[in-house]
């Protein structure tokens, strides 16, 4: 019997690089977490920043790229592989 979950929501993963060494490990972990939760990763968005944007974590251009990926892949959810503040979550929900 296959123990993998059937896929439900289509997800876009967002990973920003702030210069840490374990980026590949972080990406693999979030992919596996999505799989175990039953989400199908349909796209991954990457970016580099010196520091998180206080309002949206990612900059305006990256947010537009994420929106385009959501639309082109008919994604249900966006998963940031980072801890967002409540204000950042609200701002992102309002924008997208």
Rosetta blueprint (number, residue, H / E / L):
1 X L
2 X L
3 X L
4 X L
5 X L
6 X L
7 X L
8 X L
9 X L
10 X E
11 X E
12 X E
13 X E
14 X E
15 X E
16 X E
17 X E
18 X L
19 X L
20 X L
21 X L
22 X L
23 X H
24 X H
25 X H
26 X H
27 X H
28 X H
29 X H
30 X H
31 X H
32 X H
33 X H
34 X H
35 X H
36 X H
37 X H
38 X L
39 X L
40 X E
41 X E
42 X E
43 X E
44 X E
45 X E
46 X E
47 X E
48 X E
49 X L
50 X L
51 X L
52 X L
53 X E
54 X L
55 X L
56 X L
57 X E
58 X L
59 X L
60 X H
61 X H
62 X H
63 X H
64 X H
65 X H
66 X H
67 X H
68 X H
69 X H
70 X H
71 X H
72 X H
73 X H
74 X L
75 X L
76 X L
77 X E
78 X E
79 X E
80 X E
81 X L
82 X L
83 X L
84 X L
85 X L
86 X H
87 X H
88 X H
89 X H
90 X H
91 X H
92 X H
93 X H
94 X H
95 X H
96 X L
